[in-house]
Amino acid sequence: MSRPLPLIACLAGAGLFLAATGASATMPKYKAGTRSGPFVATEKSLTDLLTDAYEIRGNLGTALILQKGPSVYSCQIPPNPEKLDFEPYFVCSELKELARDAAEAEEEKAAPKTEN
């Protein structure tokens, strides 16, 4: 009977470690100003956009796509890895495509440099 207790303690510790590392890895992605592909996270909420006459045009995966004229936003509920659940709010990101030259420069910064 003494063996299951250390095993349970190890599993609980591993679970806490994974939850903590997962939280730090995913949450910065949703901070205002952070780019994810062509979208840049903003401080605007789903309510702000809907009251500003944006219309829900569809979905892209788990995100709602809102549009008003040429302006496009993607709003999604961010995950909460600590609770294996979702946050009780939407994070909205604005579509801001980079010019081809700027996109290539950003890819070069993100790619690790290797020496031959």
All heavy atoms as an XYZ file, in Angstrom:
865
protein
N       0.805     -1.197      0.000
C       0.000      0.000      0.000
C       0.853      1.268      0.000
O       0.355      2.321     -0.256
C      -0.919      0.023      1.234
C      -2.030     -1.011      1.210
S      -3.177     -0.818     -0.133
C      -4.184      0.492      0.456
N       2.140      1.160      0.326
C       2.963      2.365      0.378
C       3.415      2.803     -1.012
O       3.823      3.934     -1.186
C       4.169      2.130      1.286
O       4.988      1.118      0.743
N       3.353      1.940     -2.007
C       3.798      2.306     -3.358
C       2.846      3.256     -4.068
O       3.309      4.168     -4.741
C       3.994      1.055     -4.200
C       5.273      0.350     -3.864
C       5.491     -0.729     -4.852
N       6.911     -0.804     -5.121
C       7.441     -1.608     -5.972
N       6.678     -2.421     -6.674
N       8.729     -1.641     -6.155
N       1.532      3.097     -4.000
C       0.655      3.993     -4.754
C       0.771      5.457     -4.342
O       0.650      6.349     -5.171
C      -0.751      3.473     -4.472
C      -0.562      2.037     -4.118
C       0.769      1.984     -3.419
N       1.044      5.730     -3.074
C       1.128      7.114     -2.622
C       2.253      7.897     -3.322
O       2.001      8.982     -3.855
C       1.275      7.178     -1.105
C       1.220      8.570     -0.489
C      -0.076      9.254     -0.864
C       1.365      8.477      1.011
N       3.498      7.374     -3.383
C       4.533      8.115     -4.128
C       4.206      8.251     -5.615
O       4.505      9.273     -6.225
C       5.803      7.297     -3.916
C       5.568      6.520     -2.668
C       4.085      6.259     -2.647
N       3.595      7.232     -6.192
C       3.226      7.293     -7.599
C       2.195      8.390     -7.835
O       2.329      9.190     -8.772
C       2.675      5.939     -8.069
C       2.216      5.870     -9.518
C       3.384      6.152    -10.455
C       1.618      4.516     -9.812
N       1.208      8.484     -6.971
C       0.186      9.523     -7.102
C       0.818     10.898     -6.918
O       0.510     11.833     -7.650
C      -0.957      9.281     -6.085
C      -1.736      8.025     -6.483
C      -1.896     10.477     -6.024
C      -2.724      7.553     -5.456
N       1.725     11.024     -5.981
C       2.402     12.306     -5.757
C       3.220     12.709     -6.984
O       3.218     13.880     -7.383
C       3.300     12.214     -4.529
N       3.899     11.761     -7.610
C       4.685     12.055     -8.820
C       3.783     12.485     -9.967
O       4.096     13.440    -10.689
C       5.505     10.835     -9.231
S       6.928     10.550     -8.173
N       2.665     11.791    -10.141
C       1.737     12.142    -11.219
C       1.134     13.522    -10.986
O       0.998     14.308    -11.917
C       0.634     11.088    -11.337
C       1.080      9.731    -11.880
C      -0.072      8.736    -11.840
C       1.616      9.865    -13.290
N       0.776     13.826     -9.744
C       0.221     15.142     -9.432
C       1.260     16.227     -9.694
O       0.953     17.282    -10.259
C      -0.252     15.188     -7.985
N       2.506     15.984     -9.298
C       3.573     16.949     -9.544
C       3.809     17.172    -11.023
O       3.990     18.294    -11.478
N       3.798     16.082    -11.784
C       3.990     16.199    -13.231
C       2.845     16.984    -13.861
O       3.053     17.808    -14.749
C       4.101     14.818    -13.863
N       1.634     16.751    -13.395
C       0.472     17.483    -13.910
C       0.579     18.970    -13.636
O       0.306     19.801    -14.507
N       1.004     19.336    -12.428
C       1.179     20.749    -12.095
C       2.283     21.381    -12.933
O       2.161     22.509    -13.402
C       1.491     20.902    -10.606
C       0.341     20.615     -9.650
C       0.832     20.637     -8.219
C      -0.782     21.604     -9.857
N       3.372     20.652    -13.145
C       4.475     21.160    -13.953
C       4.018     21.421    -15.383
O       4.284     22.469    -15.962
C       5.641     20.171    -13.947
C       6.754     20.565    -14.865
C       7.612     21.601    -14.526
C       6.941     19.922    -16.083
C       8.639     21.990    -15.380
C       7.955     20.302    -16.939
C       8.809     21.340    -16.581
N       3.291     20.472    -15.965
C       2.822     20.632    -17.341
C       1.829     21.777    -17.456
O       1.856     22.537    -18.421
C       2.204     19.327    -17.849
C       3.193     18.195    -18.083
C       2.459     16.907    -18.455
C       4.198     18.552    -19.153
N       0.961     21.909    -16.469
C      -0.008     23.010    -16.502
C       0.703     24.350    -16.412
O       0.363     25.296    -17.115
C      -1.003     22.854    -15.360
N       1.707     24.445    -15.566
C       2.435     25.706    -15.399
C       3.211     26.065    -16.662
O       3.204     27.218    -17.097
C       3.381     25.613    -14.208
N       3.887     25.100    -17.258
C       4.649     25.399    -18.476
C       3.714     25.678    -19.634
O       4.004     26.499    -20.479
C       5.607     24.252    -18.838
O       4.858     23.055    -18.978
C       6.683     24.090    -17.802
N       2.569     25.015    -19.693
C       1.604     25.278    -20.754
C       1.022     26.667    -20.647
O       0.817     27.361    -21.627
N       0.766     27.123    -19.414
C       0.191     28.448    -19.219
C       1.161     29.525    -19.690
O       0.767     30.476    -20.347
C      -0.148     28.656    -17.741
N       2.430     29.372    -19.361
C       3.385     30.392    -19.768
C       3.632     30.355    -21.264
O       4.007     31.353    -21.858
C       4.697     30.220    -19.006
O       5.307     28.995    -19.348
N       3.425     29.213    -21.897
C       3.680     29.111    -23.332
C       2.530     29.655    -24.161
O       2.738     30.145    -25.251
C       3.942     27.655    -23.712
N       1.282     29.593    -23.675
C       0.169     29.993    -24.511
C      -0.377     31.373    -24.208
O      -0.852     32.048    -25.083
C      -0.991     28.981    -24.402
O      -1.376     28.898    -23.034
C      -0.599     27.635    -24.924
N      -0.332     31.850    -22.989
C      -0.974     33.101    -22.643
C      -0.336     34.345    -23.280
O      -1.068     35.253    -23.624
C      -1.085     33.248    -21.123
C      -1.979     32.187    -20.491
S      -3.529     31.860    -21.380
C      -4.454     33.300    -20.969
N       0.963     34.458    -23.459
C       1.512     35.658    -24.119
C       0.967     35.847    -25.529
O       0.932     36.965    -26.024
C       3.015     35.394    -24.141
C       3.251     34.480    -23.005
C       2.018     33.613    -22.950
N       0.510     34.797    -26.145
C      -0.039     34.869    -27.491
C      -1.254     35.789    -27.562
O      -1.547     36.354    -28.603
C      -0.421     33.445    -27.919
C      -1.185     33.331    -29.199
C      -1.528     31.889    -29.480
C      -2.388     31.743    -30.698
N      -2.735     30.360    -30.975
N      -1.959     35.960    -26.449
C      -3.198     36.729    -26.448
C      -3.040     38.145    -25.909
O      -4.016     38.849    -25.750
C      -4.266     35.977    -25.638
C      -4.540     34.608    -26.211
C      -4.057     33.468    -25.597
C      -5.252     34.467    -27.394
C      -4.288     32.214    -26.139
C      -5.486     33.218    -27.939
C      -5.002     32.094    -27.307
O      -5.231     30.863    -27.851
N      -1.816     38.597    -25.649
C      -1.608     39.954    -25.157
C      -1.718     40.944    -26.307
O      -1.318     40.650    -27.437
C      -0.248     40.077    -24.480
C      -0.193     39.333    -23.168
C       1.087     39.573    -22.442
C       1.042     38.797    -21.134
N       2.262     38.880    -20.401
N      -2.249     42.125    -26.010
C      -2.434     43.163    -27.030
C      -1.108     43.484    -27.716
O      -0.081     43.599    -27.075
C      -3.021     44.408    -26.402
N      -1.161     43.594    -29.038
C       0.029     43.904    -29.831
C       0.783     42.686    -30.324
O       1.684     42.799    -31.139
N       0.402     41.499    -29.859
C       1.087     40.270    -30.266
C       0.548     39.799    -31.614
O      -0.654     39.711    -31.807
C       0.884     39.161    -29.218
O       1.327     39.642    -27.963
C       1.646     37.907    -29.585
N       1.453     39.503    -32.530
C       1.052     39.032    -33.863
C       0.979     37.518    -33.897
O       1.840     36.819    -33.391
C       2.048     39.516    -34.919
C       1.760     39.004    -36.328
C       2.664     39.628    -37.360
N       2.348     41.028    -37.581
C       1.351     41.453    -38.368
N       0.588     40.596    -38.994
N       1.132     42.736    -38.537
N      -0.094     37.011    -34.537
C      -0.255     35.584    -34.795
C      -0.699     35.456    -36.244
O      -1.879     35.649    -36.561
C      -1.295     34.974    -33.852
O      -1.456     33.602    -34.129
N       0.260     35.170    -37.118
C      -0.047     35.158    -38.551
C      -0.403     36.569    -38.995
O       0.270     37.531    -38.623
N      -1.498     36.730    -39.735
C      -1.869     38.064    -40.194
C      -2.671     38.862    -39.158
O      -3.040     40.002    -39.402
C      -2.718     37.784    -41.431
C      -3.340     36.466    -41.148
C      -2.303     35.694    -40.368
N      -2.964     38.277    -37.981
C      -3.778     38.944    -36.973
C      -2.922     39.485    -35.833
O      -1.960     38.851    -35.414
C      -4.817     37.980    -36.400
C      -5.913     37.638    -37.379
C      -5.825     36.510    -38.170
C      -7.021     38.459    -37.502
C      -6.831     36.194    -39.072
C      -8.030     38.150    -38.407
C      -7.935     37.016    -39.197
N      -3.309     40.675    -35.324
C      -2.623     41.305    -34.203
C      -3.638     41.477    -33.075
O      -4.703     42.078    -33.265
C      -2.042     42.680    -34.597
C      -1.383     43.348    -33.406
C      -1.048     42.513    -35.732
N      -3.338     40.930    -31.891
C      -4.247     41.007    -30.745
C      -4.481     42.458    -30.346
O      -3.577     43.291    -30.402
C      -3.680     40.211    -29.575
N      -5.723     42.759    -29.943
C      -6.100     44.115    -29.549
C      -6.738     44.095    -28.164
O      -6.993     43.036    -27.604
C      -7.127     44.717    -30.538
O      -8.344     43.973    -30.437
C      -6.618     44.691    -31.963
N      -7.023     45.279    -27.635
C      -7.722     45.421    -26.360
C      -9.239     45.407    -26.557
O      -9.979     45.410    -25.596
C      -7.313     46.733    -25.679
C      -5.877     46.759    -25.211
C      -5.643     45.887    -23.993
O      -6.583     45.647    -23.224
O      -4.505     45.434    -23.824
N      -9.709     45.417    -27.808
C     -11.145     45.476    -28.082
C     -11.821     44.163    -27.696
O     -11.275     43.089    -27.893
C     -11.404     45.772    -29.555
C     -10.967     47.164    -29.948
C     -11.396     47.492    -31.349
C     -10.958     48.901    -31.701
N     -11.457     49.311    -32.992
N     -13.043     44.282    -27.187
C     -13.813     43.091    -26.825
C     -14.840     42.804    -27.918
O     -15.103     43.648    -28.785
C     -14.531     43.308    -25.491
O     -15.562     44.273    -25.642
N     -15.441     41.639    -27.845
C     -16.491     41.274    -28.799
C     -17.649     42.261    -28.693
O     -18.198     42.698    -29.703
C     -16.960     39.841    -28.534
C     -18.052     39.298    -29.445
C     -17.598     39.280    -30.891
C     -18.462     37.910    -29.004
N     -18.000     42.669    -27.486
C     -19.081     43.637    -27.280
C     -18.742     44.975    -27.928
O     -19.604     45.592    -28.566
C     -19.340     43.834    -25.772
O     -19.610     42.559    -25.195
C     -20.503     44.760    -25.516
N     -17.493     45.428    -27.785
C     -17.067     46.687    -28.410
C     -17.274     46.634    -29.918
O     -17.780     47.595    -30.518
C     -15.586     46.969    -28.132
C     -15.275     47.235    -26.678
O     -16.192     47.593    -25.913
O     -14.096     47.074    -26.305
N     -16.883     45.540    -30.518
C     -16.987     45.420    -31.977
C     -18.437     45.342    -32.435
O     -18.815     45.951    -33.437
C     -16.199     44.199    -32.459
C     -14.678     44.295    -32.253
C     -14.020     42.966    -32.566
C     -14.083     45.407    -33.098
N     -19.257     44.591    -31.710
C     -20.665     44.467    -32.097
C     -21.401     45.797    -31.934
O     -22.249     46.143    -32.768
C     -21.349     43.362    -31.297
C     -20.883     41.944    -31.636
C     -21.505     40.933    -30.683
C     -21.197     41.583    -33.074
N     -21.098     46.556    -30.891
C     -21.745     47.863    -30.722
C     -21.204     48.876    -31.726
O     -21.857     49.890    -31.981
C     -21.563     48.411    -29.285
O     -20.185     48.454    -28.977
C     -22.309     47.556    -28.281
N     -20.039     48.613    -32.308
C     -19.464     49.475    -33.335
C     -19.919     49.057    -34.733
O     -19.290     49.402    -35.726
C     -17.930     49.451    -33.232
C     -17.279     50.593    -33.983
O     -17.927     51.633    -34.194
O     -16.101     50.435    -34.371
N     -20.978     48.264    -34.816
C     -21.629     47.843    -36.075
C     -20.848     46.799    -36.874
O     -21.081     46.631    -38.070
C     -21.946     49.048    -36.957
N     -19.929     46.084    -36.221
C     -19.283     44.954    -36.899
C     -20.287     43.810    -36.966
O     -21.094     43.627    -36.052
C     -18.028     44.500    -36.147
C     -16.813     45.335    -36.455
C     -16.614     46.555    -35.837
C     -15.872     44.898    -37.385
C     -15.510     47.327    -36.122
C     -14.766     45.669    -37.672
C     -14.589     46.880    -37.043
O     -13.487     47.644    -37.332
N     -20.245     43.035    -38.034
C     -21.151     41.898    -38.210
C     -20.366     40.604    -38.152
O     -19.264     40.514    -38.687
C     -21.855     41.984    -39.562
C     -22.768     43.179    -39.709
C     -23.424     43.213    -41.080
O     -23.451     42.161    -41.780
O     -23.883     44.288    -41.478
N     -20.959     39.593    -37.516
C     -20.341     38.264    -37.510
C     -20.580     37.649    -38.878
O     -21.719     37.449    -39.293
C     -20.933     37.377    -36.386
C     -20.632     38.008    -35.030
C     -20.359     35.965    -36.466
C     -21.305     37.307    -33.855
N     -19.494     37.356    -39.591
C     -19.583     36.831    -40.956
C     -19.400     35.322    -41.035
O     -19.693     34.724    -42.046
C     -18.536     37.494    -41.845
C     -18.750     38.952    -42.048
C     -20.006     39.168    -42.835
N     -20.138     40.570    -43.194
C     -21.007     41.005    -44.070
N     -21.823     40.162    -44.657
N     -21.075     42.280    -44.332
N     -18.879     34.723    -39.998
C     -18.660     33.279    -40.016
C     -17.660     32.890    -38.956
O     -17.461     33.620    -37.981
N     -17.057     31.743    -39.155
C     -16.032     31.297    -38.207
C     -14.844     30.744    -38.961
O     -14.946     30.339    -40.114
C     -16.600     30.252    -37.239
C     -16.936     28.958    -37.930
O     -17.619     28.947    -38.936
N     -16.447     27.858    -37.393
N     -13.717     30.758    -38.286
C     -12.480     30.197    -38.806
C     -11.937     29.324    -37.683
O     -11.386     29.831    -36.710
C     -11.495     31.309    -39.181
C     -10.138     30.883    -39.716
C     -10.301     30.104    -41.021
C      -9.258     32.094    -39.942
N     -12.183     28.032    -37.774
C     -11.842     27.137    -36.675
C     -12.734     27.446    -35.493
O     -13.951     27.403    -35.603
N     -12.148     27.842    -34.368
C     -12.934     28.164    -33.173
C     -13.123     29.664    -33.004
O     -13.628     30.111    -31.973
C     -12.250     27.597    -31.914
O     -10.939     28.149    -31.828
C     -12.175     26.082    -31.964
N     -12.713     30.465    -33.966
C     -12.817     31.925    -33.865
C     -13.993     32.449    -34.673
O     -14.318     31.917    -35.738
C     -11.531     32.568    -34.357
N     -14.623     33.507    -34.158
C     -15.652     34.219    -34.909
C     -14.967     35.270    -35.772
O     -14.040     35.937    -35.317
C     -16.628     34.917    -33.958
C     -17.494     34.034    -33.083
C     -18.277     34.895    -32.093
C     -18.439     33.223    -33.933
N     -15.440     35.437    -37.006
C     -14.894     36.449    -37.907
C     -15.905     37.582    -37.999
O     -17.057     37.353    -38.341
C     -14.604     35.863    -39.309
C     -13.652     34.678    -39.208
C     -14.072     36.932    -40.248
C     -12.304     34.999    -38.600
N     -15.471     38.796    -37.656
C     -16.322     39.974    -37.694
C     -15.801     40.926    -38.755
O     -14.584     41.056    -38.928
C     -16.331     40.681    -36.337
C     -17.049     39.936    -35.225
C     -16.106     38.993    -34.526
C     -17.658     40.901    -34.262
N     -16.733     41.601    -39.448
C     -16.328     42.503    -40.522
C     -17.206     43.735    -40.529
O     -18.409     43.670    -40.274
C     -16.424     41.808    -41.870
C     -15.965     42.675    -43.015
C     -16.031     41.953    -44.351
O     -16.565     40.865    -44.459
N     -15.488     42.586    -45.370
N     -16.581     44.850    -40.850
C     -17.272     46.122    -41.089
C     -16.491     46.800    -42.194
O     -15.370     47.273    -41.981
C     -17.280     46.965    -39.821
C     -17.898     48.342    -39.990
C     -17.852     49.084    -38.662
C     -17.980     50.554    -38.872
N     -17.836     51.283    -37.611
N     -17.029     46.776    -43.400
C     -16.295     47.311    -44.552
C     -15.039     46.489    -44.774
O     -15.066     45.261    -44.714
N     -13.880     47.143    -44.968
C     -12.644     46.396    -45.190
C     -11.972     45.920    -43.896
O     -11.008     45.164    -43.934
C     -11.748     47.408    -45.908
C     -12.215     48.727    -45.417
C     -13.710     48.575    -45.202
N     -12.492     46.359    -42.742
C     -11.894     45.999    -41.454
C     -12.381     44.621    -40.999
O     -13.588     44.364    -40.952
C     -12.254     47.049    -40.407
O     -11.695     46.719    -39.165
N     -11.440     43.723    -40.637
C     -11.770     42.354    -40.242
C     -11.126     42.040    -38.897
O      -9.951     42.363    -38.668
C     -11.279     41.334    -41.303
C     -11.548     39.910    -40.862
C     -11.939     41.608    -42.640
N     -11.908     41.412    -38.015
C     -11.425     40.961    -36.705
C     -11.718     39.480    -36.534
O     -12.688     38.959    -37.096
C     -12.115     41.721    -35.562
C     -11.546     43.084    -35.303
C     -11.942     44.181    -36.054
C     -10.610     43.282    -34.297
C     -11.424     45.438    -35.809
C     -10.079     44.536    -34.044
C     -10.498     45.612    -34.810
O      -9.974     46.846    -34.557
N     -10.893     38.819    -35.758
C     -11.080     37.432    -35.367
C     -11.185     37.416    -33.847
O     -10.290     37.905    -33.162
C      -9.876     36.599    -35.824
O      -9.873     35.350    -35.188
N     -12.281     36.873    -33.304
C     -12.478     36.827    -31.850
C     -12.602     35.375    -31.408
O     -13.395     34.612    -31.967
C     -13.729     37.584    -31.438
S     -13.642     39.361    -31.767
N     -11.809     35.004    -30.412
C     -11.855     33.641    -29.899
C     -11.771     33.626    -28.382
O     -11.300     34.586    -27.781
C     -10.747     32.793    -30.492
C      -9.361     33.233    -30.137
C      -8.322     32.372    -30.808
O      -8.620     31.363    -31.409
N      -7.073     32.765    -30.712
N     -12.235     32.546    -27.783
C     -12.142     32.370    -26.340
C     -10.808     31.695    -26.070
O     -10.569     30.583    -26.533
C     -13.298     31.498    -25.810
C     -14.632     32.136    -26.153
C     -13.157     31.286    -24.316
C     -15.828     31.281    -25.828
N      -9.911     32.368    -25.333
C      -8.588     31.763    -25.091
C      -8.668     30.603    -24.104
O      -9.491     30.622    -23.188
C      -7.765     32.915    -24.521
C      -8.753     33.841    -23.933
C     -10.007     33.699    -24.742
N      -7.825     29.604    -24.282
C      -7.810     28.476    -23.344
C      -7.172     28.870    -22.017
O      -6.365     29.789    -21.955
C      -6.966     27.428    -24.060
C      -6.081     28.214    -24.956
C      -6.874     29.426    -25.372
N      -7.562     28.170    -20.977
C      -6.941     28.333    -19.659
C      -6.316     26.989    -19.312
O      -6.989     26.107    -18.782
C      -7.970     28.736    -18.609
C      -7.354     28.937    -17.244
O      -6.258     28.474    -16.954
N      -8.072     29.637    -16.391
N      -5.036     26.781    -19.637
C      -4.412     25.479    -19.428
C      -4.295     25.087    -17.963
O      -4.184     23.912    -17.651
C      -3.041     25.617    -20.074
C      -2.811     27.069    -20.237
C      -4.143     27.741    -20.246
N      -4.334     26.059    -17.050
C      -4.249     25.717    -15.631
C      -5.469     24.941    -15.171
O      -5.379     24.084    -14.312
C      -4.097     26.989    -14.792
C      -2.770     27.685    -15.013
C      -2.681     29.006    -14.282
O      -3.641     29.380    -13.582
O      -1.645     29.659    -14.408
N      -6.625     25.261    -15.742
C      -7.869     24.592    -15.350
C      -8.376     23.631    -16.426
O      -9.456     23.078    -16.291
C      -8.947     25.638    -15.069
C      -8.613     26.550    -13.923
C      -9.720     27.542    -13.701
C      -9.384     28.494    -12.571
N     -10.405     29.523    -12.395
N      -7.600     23.470    -17.502
C      -8.030     22.667    -18.650
C      -9.423     23.096    -19.093
O     -10.323     22.294    -19.289
C      -7.997     21.170    -18.311
C      -6.615     20.615    -17.964
C      -6.725     19.160    -17.582
C      -5.650     20.799    -19.105
N      -9.586     24.397    -19.235
C     -10.871     24.994    -19.555
C     -10.620     26.217    -20.437
O      -9.529     26.376    -20.974
C     -11.554     25.407    -18.242
C     -13.058     25.548    -18.377
O     -13.578     25.378    -19.490
O     -13.710     25.835    -17.352
N     -11.620     27.065    -20.591
C     -11.479     28.292    -21.357
C     -11.726     29.491    -20.461
O     -12.415     29.405    -19.456
C     -12.456     28.308    -22.540
C     -12.108     27.322    -23.595
C     -12.641     26.045    -23.578
C     -11.220     27.646    -24.603
C     -12.301     25.125    -24.547
C     -10.869     26.730    -25.580
C     -11.410     25.469    -25.551
N     -11.169     30.646    -20.859
C     -11.395     31.885    -20.121
C     -12.828     32.353    -20.376
O     -13.423     31.992    -21.385
C     -10.401     32.963    -20.587
C      -8.956     32.630    -20.322
C      -8.591     32.631    -18.849
O      -9.394     33.067    -18.011
O      -7.481     32.195    -18.533
N     -13.392     33.181    -19.497
C     -14.783     33.634    -19.672
C     -14.912     34.901    -20.526
O     -15.786     35.718    -20.291
C     -15.224     33.888    -18.229
C     -13.979     34.308    -17.538
C     -12.873     33.507    -18.180
N     -14.020     35.093    -21.494
C     -14.075     36.277    -22.337
C     -13.487     35.958    -23.715
O     -12.854     34.938    -23.914
C     -13.299     37.444    -21.696
C     -11.868     37.101    -21.353
C     -10.857     37.206    -22.308
C     -11.528     36.645    -20.091
C      -9.544     36.888    -22.008
C     -10.215     36.328    -19.771
C      -9.238     36.452    -20.729
O      -7.940     36.120    -20.425
N     -13.726     36.857    -24.670
C     -13.164     36.739    -26.011
C     -11.934     37.627    -26.143
O     -11.882     38.706    -25.566
C     -14.184     37.192    -27.066
C     -15.237     36.181    -27.383
C     -16.390     36.102    -26.630
C     -15.072     35.307    -28.433
C     -17.366     35.181    -26.926
C     -16.045     34.371    -28.744
C     -17.202     34.310    -27.985
N     -10.962     37.172    -26.915
C      -9.810     37.987    -27.298
C      -9.978     38.267    -28.789
O     -10.150     37.339    -29.576
C      -8.479     37.244    -27.046
C      -7.314     38.037    -27.603
C      -8.296     36.983    -25.572
N      -9.950     39.543    -29.148
C     -10.160     39.918    -30.544
C      -8.865     40.431    -31.159
O      -8.146     41.228    -30.565
C     -11.253     40.969    -30.639
S     -12.861     40.351    -30.078
N      -8.588     39.964    -32.364
C      -7.378     40.328    -33.094
C      -7.771     40.938    -34.424
O      -8.691     40.463    -35.091
C      -6.507     39.099    -33.342
O      -6.161     38.490    -32.131
N      -7.075     41.989    -34.804
C      -7.358     42.682    -36.055
C      -6.487     42.130    -37.176
O      -5.303     41.870    -36.974
C      -7.101     44.175    -35.886
C      -7.488     44.987    -37.091
C      -7.308     46.481    -36.877
O      -6.670     46.890    -35.892
O      -7.805     47.243    -37.717
N      -7.084     41.984    -38.350
C      -6.339     41.542    -39.522
C      -5.465     42.692    -39.999
O      -5.968     43.744    -40.397
C      -7.295     41.100    -40.635
C      -6.650     40.668    -41.945
C      -5.814     39.403    -41.739
C      -7.708     40.415    -43.007
N      -4.150     42.517    -39.906
C      -3.185     43.513    -40.365
C      -2.094     42.778    -41.117
O      -1.117     42.332    -40.536
C      -2.570     44.266    -39.187
C      -3.510     45.213    -38.494
C      -2.781     46.020    -37.452
C      -3.682     47.025    -36.804
N      -2.987     47.806    -35.789
N      -2.302     42.639    -42.410
C      -1.313     41.918    -43.206
C      -0.071     42.771    -43.405
O      -0.145     43.979    -43.564
C      -1.923     41.532    -44.548
C      -3.072     40.553    -44.384
C      -3.564     40.025    -45.700
O      -2.770     39.347    -46.382
O      -4.715     40.297    -46.038
N       1.064     42.118    -43.368
C       2.330     42.795    -43.611
C       2.593     42.864    -45.105
O       2.168     41.991    -45.870
C       3.473     42.016    -42.959
C       3.479     41.948    -41.441
C       4.558     40.982    -40.976
C       3.722     43.317    -40.861
N       3.322     43.889    -45.515
C       3.779     43.944    -46.902
C       4.739     42.784    -47.124
O       5.345     42.281    -46.184
C       4.475     45.275    -47.162
N       4.887     42.348    -48.350
C       5.726     41.178    -48.642
C       7.143     41.332    -48.085
O       7.682     40.423    -47.482
C       5.776     40.904    -50.141
C       6.586     39.660    -50.476
C       6.552     39.322    -51.938
N       5.256     38.923    -52.411
C       4.752     37.692    -52.282
N       5.436     36.774    -51.671
N       3.574     37.383    -52.772
N       7.757     42.497    -48.255
C       9.119     42.709    -47.754
C       9.174     42.617    -46.231
O      10.090     42.038    -45.663
C       9.660     44.065    -48.217
C       9.837     44.128    -49.729
O       9.937     43.051    -50.360
O       9.870     45.245    -50.278
N       8.180     43.185    -45.548
C       8.151     43.147    -44.086
C       7.910     41.724    -43.589
O       8.489     41.309    -42.590
C       7.070     44.084    -43.561
N       7.082     40.975    -44.293
C       6.811     39.592    -43.897
C       8.064     38.736    -44.041
O       8.358     37.908    -43.180
C       5.676     39.014    -44.738
N       8.808     38.937    -45.110
C      10.049     38.176    -45.304
C      11.077     38.530    -44.234
O      11.774     37.660    -43.720
C      10.608     38.428    -46.702
C       9.785     37.779    -47.802
C      10.249     38.173    -49.193
O      11.196     38.977    -49.313
O       9.651     37.677    -50.166
N      11.158     39.811    -43.869
C      12.104     40.234    -42.833
C      11.716     39.629    -41.488
O      12.586     39.209    -40.721
C      12.131     41.758    -42.740
N      10.422     39.570    -41.199
C       9.968     38.983    -39.934
C      10.243     37.481    -39.900
O      10.617     36.938    -38.874
C       8.478     39.254    -39.737
C       8.012     38.899    -38.345
C       6.646     39.445    -38.037
O       6.481     40.671    -38.052
O       5.754     38.624    -37.771
N      10.080     36.792    -41.023
C      10.378     35.361    -41.089
C      11.859     35.106    -40.853
O      12.239     34.150    -40.194
C       9.957     34.783    -42.444
C       8.466     34.611    -42.593
C       8.083     34.109    -43.973
O       8.992     33.768    -44.768
O       6.888     34.062    -44.266
N      12.717     35.982    -41.405
C      14.157     35.830    -41.222
C      14.547     36.003    -39.758
O      15.408     35.309    -39.251
C      14.915     36.832    -42.089
C      14.880     36.473    -43.572
C      15.566     37.525    -44.424
O      16.238     38.418    -43.868
O      15.427     37.456    -45.650
N      13.887     36.943    -39.034
C      14.169     37.145    -37.620
C      13.727     35.938    -36.809
O      14.401     35.566    -35.858
C      13.425     38.388    -37.098
C      14.094     39.687    -37.462
C      13.536     40.821    -36.632
C      12.160     41.196    -37.125
N      11.570     42.355    -36.439
N      12.612     35.325    -37.189
C      12.075     34.194    -36.428
C      12.844     32.900    -36.703
O      12.928     32.027    -35.860
C      10.610     34.001    -36.758
N      13.419     32.776    -37.896
C      14.129     31.543    -38.264
C      15.496     31.496    -37.595
O      16.229     32.485    -37.583
C      14.296     31.477    -39.789
N      15.840     30.359    -37.022
C      17.170     30.248    -36.408
C      18.247     30.247    -37.477
O      18.096     29.680    -38.551
C      17.121     28.911    -35.669
C      16.043     28.130    -36.354
C      15.071     29.143    -36.897
N      19.353     30.926    -37.177
C      20.457     30.988    -38.134
C      21.355     29.787    -37.933
O      21.738     29.461    -36.818
C      21.224     32.284    -37.967
C      20.396     33.499    -38.303
C      21.203     34.744    -38.265
C      20.304     35.920    -38.642
N      21.056     37.102    -38.859
N      21.692     29.154    -39.032
C      22.611     28.004    -38.970
C      23.842     28.336    -39.777
O      23.782     29.031    -40.796
C      21.934     26.738    -39.543
O      21.548     26.993    -40.895
C      20.719     26.366    -38.713
N      24.945     27.842    -39.319
C      26.183     28.055    -40.044
C      26.617     26.740    -40.661
O      26.556     25.703    -40.028
C      27.267     28.573    -39.097
C      26.932     29.945    -38.565
C      28.064     30.502    -37.732
O      29.233     30.109    -37.956
O      27.773     31.296    -36.861
N      27.054     26.820    -41.905
C      27.495     25.609    -42.620
C      28.970     25.494    -42.608
O      29.751     26.284    -42.682
C      26.981     25.626    -44.064
C      25.473     25.519    -44.075
O      24.870     25.009    -43.137
N      24.871     25.998    -45.139
